Structure formats: C-alpha cells, structure tokens
Amino acid sequence: MKRTDIAMIVLIASVGVVVAFFVTQAILGSPSDETVNVKTIDAISADIEEPNEAIFNVNAINPTWGIRVGSETAETTAPTTPPTGE
C-alpha cells in the first residue's frame, strides 16, 4: 500500500467517527438535558395491623383440606382433617 492509501483510509475513518458522534447526539441527546422526577416512599414501620376479619376468619374454607362431595366411599375421598406434620 502506498502512503496516500493509508492516509485516505485514516481520513475516511476519522470523518466516519465524527459523523457517527453527531448523529448519536442528535438522536439520543445529551444526558445533562434530561430531568427525572423520582417518587419517594414512606418509611417502613414496625407496627403490625390486624387482618380484616371478613377475609381472614376462623370459619373460612381451607382449600388444602380434602372435601367430600356426595356419598363416595372412604377409599376414594381425601382426608377431612389436615395432616399432622409427620
């Protein structure tokens, strides 16, 4: 390669870098121009509120327990008491 070929490649690469820089600045903009409002949250407290009795009550249906429907035999139904944790 001649010196003029190398100089031409360097010149074209330099012009390409400068053009790419200005194009990306036009598309993305400068980071200092953008402003952001950040929502803050309240502090976490150690207070515990009682749960709503309409949702968490003693007589609520527990879906983990077996349910007997109709007059099925004892072999085909699931137990009606919760497991003992064994």
Backbone as a ProteinNet text record, in pm:
[ID]
protein_1_A
[PRIMARY]
MKRTDIAMIVLIASVGVVVAFFVTQAILGSPSDETVNVKTIDAISADIEEPNEAIFNVNAINPTWGIRVGSETAETTAPTTPPTGE
[TERTIARY]
83.9	0	87.2	34	106.2	67.6	145.5	115.9	-16.9	-45.2	-169.6	-291.2	-279.6	-390.4	-414.9	-308.8	-322	-378.2	-332.3	-382.6	-530.7	-572.5	-712.7	-799.4	-753.6	-829	-842.7	-736.1	-739.9	-834.8	-832.6	-921.2	-1067.3	-1098.6	-1236.8	-1285	-1199	-1237.2	-1261.2	-1178.6	-1195.2	-1325.1	-1354.5	-1478.3	-1598.7	-1590.2	-1698.7	-1723.7	-1617.5	-1632.5	-1697.6	-1656.8	-1714.4	-1862.1	-1895.7	-2035.2	-2119.2	-2067.4	-2140.4	-2163	-2064.8	-2079.7	-2193.8	-2198	-2302.8	-2440.5	-2447.2	-2575.5	-2630.1	-2545.4	-2593	-2630.5	-2562.9	-2600.9	-2736.1	-2763.2	-2892.2	-3005.4	-2979.6	-3084.5	-3106.2	-3000.2	-3012.1	-3014.6	-2948.6	-2942.4	-2837	-2820.2	-2720.5	-2784.2	-2713.9	-2771.7	-2799.4	-2726.7	-2747.3	-2874.9	-2930.5	-3052.4	-3177.7	-3171.2	-3287.2	-3304.4	-3428.7	-3458.7	-3553.5	-3540.5	-3621.9	-3676.6	-3807.9	-3868.5	-3883.1	-3829.4	-3830.2	-3930.1	-4018.7	-4117.6	-4051.7	-4070.9	-4014.6	-4120.9	-4077.6	-4170.5	-4167.8	-4271.3	-4278.3	-4184.5	-4146.2	-4058.7	-4133.4	-4062.6	-4122	-4132.6	-4249.8	-4268.6	-4279	-4258.5	-4264.9	-4404.9	-4501.4	-4638.1	-4704.9	-4778.9	-4849.7	-4998.6	-5069.1	-5213.3	-5283.9	-5396.6	-5476.1	-5537.9	-5541.2	-5600.9	-5752.1	-5808.5	-5952.3	-6023.2	-6116.6	-6185.8	-6279.4	-6319.8	-6404.7	-6326.2	-6197	-6114.1	-6046.7	-5986.5	-5915	-5998.5	-6087.1	-6167.3	-6147.5	-6187.8	-6166.8	-6251.5	-6370	-6461.7	-6446.3	-6339.1	-6319.5	-6288.2	-6315	-6287.2	-6137.4	-6078.8	-5936.8	-5922.4	-5870.3	-5863	-5761.2	-5678.6	-5582.5	-5643.3	-5760.4	-5828.1	-5906	-5919.5	-5999.7	-6147.3	-6221.9	-6364.6	-6441.5	-6542.2	-6625.8	-6751.8	-6779.1	-6897.8	-6981.9	-7107.9	-7195.9	-7166.3	-7199.2	-7183	-7077.1	-6955.6	-6846.6	-6794.8	-6722.4	-6665.8	-6544.8	-6504.1	-6393	-6261.2	-6250.3	-6125.1	-6099.4	-6203.4	-6185.8	-6184.8	-6210.7	-6213.7	-6084	-6052.6	-5933.8	-5967.3	-5869.7	-5897.8	-5959.3	-6043.7	-6110.6	-6041.1	-5930	-5853.5	-5716.2	-5657.5	-5525.7	-5420.3	-5312.7	-5205.4	-5142.4	-5086	-5029.9	-4886.3	-4826.1	-4691	-4587.1	-4624.4	-4530.3	-4453.3
-119.3	0	124.1	223.3	349.5	434.9	536.4	628.4	700	730	802.1	713.9	582.1	491.3	484.7	474.8	470.3	602.2	712.5	843.4	857.8	808	815.2	729.4	609.9	523.1	589.5	649.4	719	838.4	913.1	1028.4	984.8	880.7	832.7	779.5	706.5	655.2	769.6	873.3	988.1	1062	1083.6	1151.1	1065.8	934.4	845.5	851.1	858.3	868	1000.3	1109.2	1241	1245.5	1193.7	1191.9	1103.6	987.4	898.8	966	1041.9	1112.7	1213.8	1293.6	1395.6	1334.3	1226.1	1159.1	1101.7	1037.8	982.9	1092.6	1205.6	1318.4	1373.9	1375.2	1425.3	1330	1199.7	1101.7	1087.3	1065.5	1038.6	1164.6	1268.2	1390.8	1379.5	1487.3	1491.9	1444.3	1365.3	1319.4	1432.8	1540.7	1651.9	1729.8	1714.2	1786.2	1720.5	1593.8	1519.5	1536.4	1558.2	1565.2	1452	1402.9	1290.9	1323.8	1302	1314.6	1175.1	1155.9	1025.5	1027.1	927.3	916	853.8	914.7	860.3	780	689.8	605.9	643.8	602	627.6	532.8	573.4	489.3	364.2	254.6	129.1	132.8	99	99.7	-43.9	-61.3	-193.5	-226.3	-137.1	-161.7	-267.5	-359.2	-464.3	-439.9	-433.8	-413.2	-548.7	-553.8	-676	-699.4	-824.9	-851.7	-833.1	-810.8	-792.2	-923.7	-921.4	-1043.6	-1097.2	-1015.2	-1063.6	-1155.8	-1136.6	-1218.5	-1331.3	-1298.5	-1396.7	-1428.9	-1526.6	-1565.2	-1712.1	-1751.2	-1887.7	-1987.4	-1949.4	-2041.3	-2043.1	-1987	-1983.2	-2122.8	-2145.3	-2274.1	-2283.2	-2393.1	-2416.6	-2505.2	-2453.6	-2533.2	-2646.5	-2651.1	-2760.6	-2884.8	-2876	-2991.1	-3064.4	-3192.9	-3271.1	-3241	-3244.4	-3213.4	-3335.4	-3374.3	-3487.3	-3433.1	-3481.3	-3440.3	-3564.1	-3562.3	-3676	-3790.5	-3913	-4030.3	-4123	-4077.6	-4160	-4249.7	-4353.1	-4442.9	-4378	-4431.3	-4374.6	-4389.3	-4488.3	-4511.3	-4405.2	-4345.3	-4251	-4105.9	-4079.8	-3941.4	-3906.2	-3780.6	-3731.8	-3715.3	-3713.6	-3694.9	-3557.6	-3548.9	-3422.8	-3346.4	-3396.4	-3325.6	-3294.6	-3186.1	-3151.3	-3249.8	-3262.5	-3354.1	-3306.3	-3399.7	-3367.9	-3320.1	-3316.7	-3268.7	-3377.9	-3501.2	-3612.8	-3632.1
0	0	0	-64.3	-69.9	50.5	75.6	186	163.1	39.6	12	42.2	20.2	51.5	202.5	278.9	424.3	476.3	423.9	465.7	431.1	317.4	277.1	369.6	408	499.1	635.6	686.3	815	807.5	698.8	681.9	676.4	603.4	592.1	726.9	800.3	931.8	1029.6	1024.5	1114.2	1084.7	958.3	921.1	963.5	948.9	989.9	1140.1	1219.3	1364.1	1402.7	1341.5	1372.5	1333.1	1216.7	1172.3	1265.9	1305.9	1395.6	1531.1	1579.6	1706.2	1699.2	1596	1585.5	1559.8	1488.1	1464.4	1594.6	1674.8	1801	1899.3	1897.3	1982.7	1940.6	1811.4	1763.2	1799.7	1794.7	1823.5	1973.5	2049.6	2192.4	2278	2235.4	2314	2422.1	2493.7	2599.9	2730.7	2810.8	2937.2	3035.1	3026.7	3120.1	3088.9	2969	2932	2989.2	3022.9	3070	3220.7	3264.3	3407.3	3442.7	3564.8	3610.4	3747.7	3766.4	3898	3956	4076.2	4140	4254.1	4256.1	4362	4484.8	4599.6	4722.7	4795.9	4880.5	4954.8	5101.6	5174.2	5317.1	5390.1	5509.2	5589.9	5635.3	5649.9	5695.1	5846.4	5896.7	6041.6	6092.8	6222.3	6283.3	6333.3	6312.7	6358.7	6270.8	6335.1	6263.7	6280	6168.4	6171.9	6176	6245	6249.2	6111.6	6063	5931.8	5935.6	5820.5	5806.7	5838.5	5933	5974.4	5866.4	5769.5	5660.8	5567.4	5561	5472.9	5550.9	5663.8	5745.2	5868.8	5856.9	5972.8	6004.6	6122.2	6169.7	6092.5	6048.3	5981.1	5829.4	5777.9	5633.3	5579.9	5451.9	5388.7	5364	5406.5	5384.8	5261.9	5149.5	5026.6	5033.9	5136.4	5147.1	5207.7	5267	5325.6	5217.6	5233.6	5140.7	5159.1	5050.3	5054.5	5005.7	5080.2	5041.5	4975.9	4855.5	4783	4756.7	4798.8	4774.6	4869.8	4826.4	4912.8	4854.8	4844	4792.9	4903.7	4866.9	4967	5032.4	5145.2	5221.3	5146.1	5057.4	4986.1	4879.3	4822.9	4713.8	4759.2	4884.6	4930.7	5000.8	5000.7	5070.3	5217.2	5304.1	5446.4	5472.3	5574.5	5604.3	5715.5	5763.8	5865.4	5808.6	5853.4	5798.3	5845	5772.2	5812.4	5942.8	6018.3	6149.2	6140.3	6024.4	6007.2	6020.8	6008.6	6021.3	5894.3
[MASK]
++++++++++++++++++++++++++++++++++++++++++++++++++++++++++++++++++++++++++++++++++++++

